[in-house]
């Protein structure tokens, strides 16, 4: 049992597990933000086009089948809302990853420019010493 606890502790304290836990928490909060955007901004705008305020309540009733709440139907409105949630989350993640990639590339270009500038700033004396060093290596 002691070995099991030690193994679990080493597993739980690995950096990847902690990073993943932070990602899950941030992802949950991000999901709430996107859901709010869909429910509070996009769906009301979409209702202007369709003439219905609550698209999540759209359904196609199946005639002849009674359920606890009156009728049973295909709830395609909620499905449409979930698809819209997914597309917005995917778009948001894509934009964040793309911006992070651009930022990383800009940083790499700056570092390369600094390295090139440092190499080009050799004085005449340093150039002569570099040539002497290279000749001595041969």
Secondary structure as the mmCIF struct_conf table of DSSP 4:
data_model
#
loop_
_struct_conf.conf_type_id
_struct_conf.id
_struct_conf.beg_label_comp_id
_struct_conf.beg_label_asym_id
_struct_conf.beg_label_seq_id
_struct_conf.end_label_comp_id
_struct_conf.end_label_asym_id
_struct_conf.end_label_seq_id
HELX_RH_AL_P HELX_RH_AL_P1 UNK A 2 UNK A 12
TURN_TY1_P TURN_TY1_P1 UNK A 13 UNK A 13
BEND BEND1 UNK A 14 UNK A 14
HELX_RH_AL_P HELX_RH_AL_P2 UNK A 15 UNK A 37
HELX_RH_PI_P HELX_RH_PI_P1 UNK A 38 UNK A 42
HELX_RH_AL_P HELX_RH_AL_P3 UNK A 43 UNK A 50
BEND BEND2 UNK A 51 UNK A 51
BEND BEND3 UNK A 53 UNK A 53
HELX_RH_3T_P HELX_RH_3T_P1 UNK A 55 UNK A 57
STRN STRN1 UNK A 60 UNK A 61
TURN_TY1_P TURN_TY1_P2 UNK A 63 UNK A 64
TURN_TY1_P TURN_TY1_P3 UNK A 68 UNK A 69
BEND BEND4 UNK A 70 UNK A 70
STRN STRN2 UNK A 73 UNK A 74
HELX_RH_AL_P HELX_RH_AL_P4 UNK A 76 UNK A 120
TURN_TY1_P TURN_TY1_P4 UNK A 121 UNK A 121
HELX_RH_AL_P HELX_RH_AL_P5 UNK A 124 UNK A 137
#
